[in-house]
Amino acid sequence: MEILELQSPAAIQMKIAGNIRRLRKRRRISQQKLAALSGVSFASIRRFEKQGDISLSSLAKIALALEVEQEMAGLFSDVPYLSIDEVLHEPK
């Protein structure tokens, strides 16, 4: 992952939007069809792909429509520890 490139919320949002756009195109789904499949408005999908702006709820609906809900649900599930102190004081 391009850690140095993802230093702002906007950069992270645009990375996610680009990933979704590439997946949508790879599956040959138009923005209009994705809107119909997901229940997210066409305008919201268009804005997301251009600006990275979308609600978490709408992103989850898009993930379900594209059948990548497991990847979305797995966010932050396998994050490495930053220090031994974090390991030793992990809540149970």
FIKOLZA-1660 file (N, C-alpha, C; in steps of 0.1 Angstrom, whole numbers, plus 5000, padded with zeros to 4 digits):
% residues 92
   i   px   py   pz ch aa at
   1 5008 4988 5000  A  M  N
   1 5000 5000 5000  A  M CA
   1 5009 5012 5000  A  M  C
   2 5004 5023 4994  A  E  N
   2 5012 5035 4993  A  E CA
   2 5010 5044 5005  A  E  C
   3 5016 5040 5016  A  I  N
   3 5014 5047 5029  A  I CA
   3 5017 5061 5028  A  I  C
   4 5028 5065 5022  A  L  N
   4 5032 5079 5021  A  L CA
   4 5022 5087 5013  A  L  C
   5 5015 5081 5004  A  E  N
   5 5006 5088 4996  A  E CA
   5 4992 5091 5003  A  E  C
   6 4990 5083 5013  A  L  N
   6 4977 5084 5020  A  L CA
   6 4978 5091 5033  A  L  C
   7 4982 5104 5032  A  Q  N
   7 4984 5112 5044  A  Q CA
   7 4973 5121 5048  A  Q  C
   8 4961 5120 5041  A  S  N
   8 4950 5129 5045  A  S CA
   8 4937 5121 5043  A  S  C
   9 4927 5125 5050  A  P  N
   9 4914 5119 5048  A  P CA
   9 4909 5119 5033  A  P  C
  10 4911 5130 5027  A  A  N
  10 4907 5131 5013  A  A CA
  10 4915 5121 5004  A  A  C
  11 4927 5119 5006  A  A  N
  11 4935 5110 4998  A  A CA
  11 4930 5095 5001  A  A  C
  12 4927 5092 5013  A  I  N
  12 4921 5079 5016  A  I CA
  12 4908 5077 5009  A  I  C
  13 4899 5087 5010  A  Q  N
  13 4886 5086 5004  A  Q CA
  13 4888 5084 4988  A  Q  C
  14 4897 5092 4982  A  M  N
  14 4899 5091 4968  A  M CA
  14 4904 5077 4964  A  M  C
  15 4913 5071 4972  A  K  N
  15 4918 5058 4970  A  K CA
  15 4907 5048 4970  A  K  C
  16 4898 5048 4980  A  I  N
  16 4887 5039 4981  A  I CA
  16 4878 5041 4969  A  I  C
  17 4875 5054 4966  A  A  N
  17 4866 5056 4954  A  A CA
  17 4872 5051 4941  A  A  C
  18 4885 5052 4939  A  G  N
  18 4891 5047 4927  A  G CA
  18 4890 5032 4927  A  G  C
  19 4892 5025 4939  A  N  N
  19 4891 5011 4939  A  N CA
  19 4877 5006 4935  A  N  C
  20 4867 5013 4941  A  I  N
  20 4853 5009 4938  A  I CA
  20 4850 5012 4923  A  I  C
  21 4855 5023 4918  A  R  N
  21 4852 5026 4904  A  R CA
  21 4859 5015 4895  A  R  C
  22 4871 5011 4897  A  R  N
  22 4878 5001 4889  A  R CA
  22 4870 4988 4890  A  R  C
  23 4866 4984 4902  A  L  N
  23 4858 4972 4904  A  L CA
  23 4845 4972 4896  A  L  C
  24 4838 4983 4897  A  R  N
  24 4825 4985 4890  A  R CA
  24 4828 4984 4875  A  R  C
  25 4838 4990 4870  A  K  N
  25 4841 4989 4856  A  K CA
  25 4845 4975 4852  A  K  C
  26 4853 4969 4860  A  R  N
  26 4857 4955 4857  A  R CA
  26 4846 4945 4856  A  R  C
  27 4836 4948 4864  A  R  N
  27 4824 4940 4864  A  R CA
  27 4813 4944 4854  A  R  C
  28 4817 4955 4846  A  R  N
  28 4809 4960 4836  A  R CA
  28 4795 4965 4841  A  R  C
  29 4795 4972 4852  A  I  N
  29 4783 4977 4858  A  I CA
  29 4784 4993 4856  A  I  C
  30 4774 4998 4851  A  S  N
  30 4773 5013 4849  A  S CA
  30 4770 5019 4863  A  S  C
  31 4773 5032 4864  A  Q  N
  31 4769 5039 4876  A  Q CA
  31 4754 5038 4879  A  Q  C
  32 4746 5039 4868  A  Q  N
  32 4732 5039 4869  A  Q CA
  32 4727 5025 4874  A  Q  C
  33 4734 5014 4869  A  K  N
  33 4730 5001 4874  A  K CA
  33 4734 4999 4888  A  K  C
  34 4746 5004 4892  A  L  N
  34 4750 5003 4906  A  L CA
  34 4741 5010 4915  A  L  C
  35 4736 5021 4910  A  A  N
  35 4726 5028 4918  A  A CA
  35 4713 5020 4921  A  A  C
  36 4709 5013 4910  A  A  N
  36 4697 5005 4911  A  A CA
  36 4700 4993 4920  A  A  C
  37 4711 4987 4919  A  L  N
  37 4715 4975 4926  A  L CA
  37 4717 4978 4941  A  L  C
  38 4722 4989 4944  A  S  N
  38 4726 4993 4958  A  S CA
  38 4715 5001 4965  A  S  C
  39 4707 5008 4958  A  G  N
  39 4697 5017 4965  A  G CA
  39 4704 5030 4968  A  G  C
  40 4716 5033 4964  A  V  N
  40 4723 5045 4965  A  V CA
  40 4720 5054 4953  A  V  C
  41 4717 5066 4954  A  S  N
  41 4713 5074 4943  A  S CA
  41 4725 5075 4933  A  S  C
  42 4721 5077 4920  A  F  N
  42 4731 5079 4910  A  F CA
  42 4740 5091 4913  A  F  C
  43 4734 5102 4917  A  A  N
  43 4742 5114 4920  A  A CA
  43 4752 5111 4931  A  A  C
  44 4748 5103 4941  A  S  N
  44 4758 5100 4952  A  S CA
  44 4769 5091 4947  A  S  C
  45 4766 5082 4938  A  I  N
  45 4777 5073 4933  A  I CA
  45 4786 5081 4924  A  I  C
  46 4780 5090 4916  A  R  N
  46 4788 5099 4907  A  R CA
  46 4797 5108 4916  A  R  C
  47 4792 5114 4926  A  R  N
  47 4799 5123 4935  A  R CA
  47 4810 5115 4942  A  R  C
  48 4807 5103 4947  A  F  N
  48 4817 5094 4953  A  F CA
  48 4829 5091 4944  A  F  C
  49 4826 5087 4932  A  E  N
  49 4837 5084 4923  A  E CA
  49 4845 5096 4919  A  E  C
  50 4839 5108 4919  A  K  N
  50 4847 5120 4915  A  K CA
  50 4854 5127 4927  A  K  C
  51 4847 5126 4939  A  Q  N
  51 4852 5134 4950  A  Q CA
  51 4856 5126 4962  A  Q  C
  52 4852 5113 4962  A  G  N
  52 4854 5104 4974  A  G CA
  52 4845 5106 4985  A  G  C
  53 4834 5114 4983  A  D  N
  53 4825 5118 4994  A  D CA
  53 4813 5108 4994  A  D  C
  54 4811 5101 5005  A  I  N
  54 4800 5092 5006  A  I CA
  54 4798 5088 5021  A  I  C
  55 4786 5085 5025  A  S  N
  55 4783 5081 5039  A  S CA
  55 4788 5066 5040  A  S  C
  56 4791 5062 5052  A  L  N
  56 4795 5049 5055  A  L CA
  56 4783 5039 5051  A  L  C
  57 4771 5043 5054  A  S  N
  57 4760 5035 5051  A  S CA
  57 4759 5032 5036  A  S  C
  58 4760 5043 5028  A  S  N
  58 4760 5041 5014  A  S CA
  58 4771 5033 5008  A  S  C
  59 4783 5035 5014  A  L  N
  59 4795 5027 5010  A  L CA
  59 4792 5012 5013  A  L  C
  60 4786 5009 5024  A  A  N
  60 4782 4995 5027  A  A CA
  60 4772 4989 5017  A  A  C
  61 4762 4997 5013  A  K  N
  61 4753 4993 5003  A  K CA
  61 4760 4990 4990  A  K  C
  62 4769 4998 4986  A  I  N
  62 4777 4996 4974  A  I CA
  62 4785 4983 4975  A  I  C
  63 4791 4981 4986  A  A  N
  63 4799 4969 4989  A  A CA
  63 4790 4957 4987  A  A  C
  64 4778 4957 4993  A  L  N
  64 4769 4946 4991  A  L CA
  64 4765 4944 4977  A  L  C
  65 4762 4954 4970  A  A  N
  65 4759 4953 4956  A  A CA
  65 4770 4948 4947  A  A  C
  66 4782 4951 4951  A  L  N
  66 4794 4946 4943  A  L CA
  66 4799 4933 4949  A  L  C
  67 4793 4928 4959  A  E  N
  67 4796 4915 4965  A  E CA
  67 4810 4915 4971  A  E  C
  68 4814 4927 4978  A  V  N
  68 4827 4928 4985  A  V CA
  68 4824 4932 4999  A  V  C
  69 4813 4928 5005  A  E  N
  69 4810 4931 5018  A  E CA
  69 4820 4925 5028  A  E  C
  70 4825 4914 5025  A  Q  N
  70 4835 4908 5035  A  Q CA
  70 4848 4916 5035  A  Q  C
  71 4852 4921 5024  A  E  N
  71 4864 4930 5024  A  E CA
  71 4861 4943 5032  A  E  C
  72 4849 4948 5030  A  M  N
  72 4846 4960 5038  A  M CA
  72 4845 4957 5053  A  M  C
  73 4838 4946 5056  A  A  N
  73 4837 4943 5070  A  A CA
  73 4850 4939 5077  A  A  C
  74 4860 4935 5069  A  G  N
  74 4873 4932 5074  A  G CA
  74 4882 4944 5076  A  G  C
  75 4878 4956 5073  A  L  N
  75 4886 4967 5075  A  L CA
  75 4890 4968 5090  A  L  C
  76 4903 4970 5093  A  F  N
  76 4908 4972 5106  A  F CA
  76 4908 4959 5114  A  F  C
  77 4906 4948 5108  A  S  N
  77 4905 4935 5116  A  S CA
  77 4919 4929 5118  A  S  C
  78 4928 4932 5110  A  D  N
  78 4941 4926 5111  A  D CA
  78 4952 4937 5111  A  D  C
  79 4951 4946 5120  A  V  N
  79 4960 4957 5121  A  V CA
  79 4972 4953 5129  A  V  C
  80 4984 4955 5124  A  P  N
  80 4996 4951 5132  A  P CA
  80 4997 4961 5145  A  P  C
  81 5004 4955 5155  A  Y  N
  81 5006 4963 5167  A  Y CA
  81 5017 4974 5164  A  Y  C
  82 5016 4985 5170  A  L  N
  82 5026 4996 5168  A  L CA
  82 5038 4994 5178  A  L  C
  83 5035 4988 5189  A  S  N
  83 5046 4987 5199  A  S CA
  83 5043 4975 5208  A  S  C
  84 5054 4970 5215  A  I  N
  84 5052 4960 5225  A  I CA
  84 5043 4964 5236  A  I  C
  85 5043 4977 5239  A  D  N
  85 5034 4982 5250  A  D CA
  85 5019 4980 5246  A  D  C
  86 5016 4982 5233  A  E  N
  86 5003 4980 5228  A  E CA
  86 4999 4965 5230  A  E  C
  87 5008 4956 5227  A  V  N
  87 5006 4942 5228  A  V CA
  87 5003 4938 5243  A  V  C
  88 5011 4944 5252  A  L  N
  88 5010 4940 5266  A  L CA
  88 4998 4946 5273  A  L  C
  89 4992 4957 5267  A  H  N
  89 4981 4963 5273  A  H CA
  89 4968 4962 5265  A  H  C
  90 4967 4952 5256  A  E  N
  90 4956 4951 5248  A  E CA
  90 4944 4947 5257  A  E  C
  91 4932 4953 5255  A  P  N
  91 4920 4949 5263  A  P CA
  91 4916 4935 5259  A  P  C
  92 4911 4928 5268  A  K  N
  92 4906 4914 5265  A  K CA
  92 4891 4914 5263  A  K  C
% end
